[in-house]
Amino acid sequence: MRGLSGAVTALILVVASVVIALIVVGFAFNLFGSFGSAGAVSPVGPAYLYTKSGYLYLNVTIDNRGPSVNITSAQINGQPVSPTKITVYSSSGSKLGTYIPAGQNQLVIVFNVTNPNNIIGSGPANIQLVLANGQTIYIATNVTE
């Protein structure tokens, strides 16, 4: 039985080293996209909540690393809001319905609720958005005038 020649062994080691180096560089520079966090949806930066004409407006940037996903329900300071009372708009004013688009987007989410001032009070407000992918997003907001 003959063993591998020195040249073949060296070639195998070089190829294996190159593959390992490419994998390390890929993870270091996030070249594999959102591997491990596919479908993750999260707020980015500060969020602001204000009332106008009997509606609550949430101005927030959301990073959606998966496909577009619908909001199935929400809570504002513990008060439930049905999806029929939620409308999502892009920052340019385009109506998106109840879904959060893929990518990082600045959105305005409008809640049609009764007595919005009673729900948010005068301090910060906590909002939970339950999504069709099973994820719940928690958003701490500043209340503005």
KASULVEN-V193763 format. One record per run of one state. SS is the DSSP state (2 for helix, 1 for strand, 0 for the rest). FROM is the first residue (numbers start at 1). LEN is the number of residues. If there is no record, write none. Layout:
BEGIN
ss: {SS & SS}
from: {FROM & FROM}
len: {LEN & LEN}
END
This chain:
BEGIN
ss: {0 & 2 & 0 & 1 & 0 & 1 & 0 & 1 & 0 & 1 & 2 & 1 & 0 & 1 & 0 & 1 & 0 & 1 & 0 & 2 & 0 & 1 & 0 & 1 & 0}
from: {1 & 6 & 29 & 41 & 53 & 55 & 65 & 69 & 77 & 79 & 83 & 86 & 91 & 95 & 98 & 99 & 101 & 103 & 112 & 116 & 121 & 125 & 132 & 136 & 144}
len: {5 & 23 & 12 & 12 & 2 & 10 & 4 & 8 & 2 & 4 & 3 & 5 & 4 & 3 & 1 & 2 & 2 & 9 & 4 & 5 & 4 & 7 & 4 & 8 & 2}
END
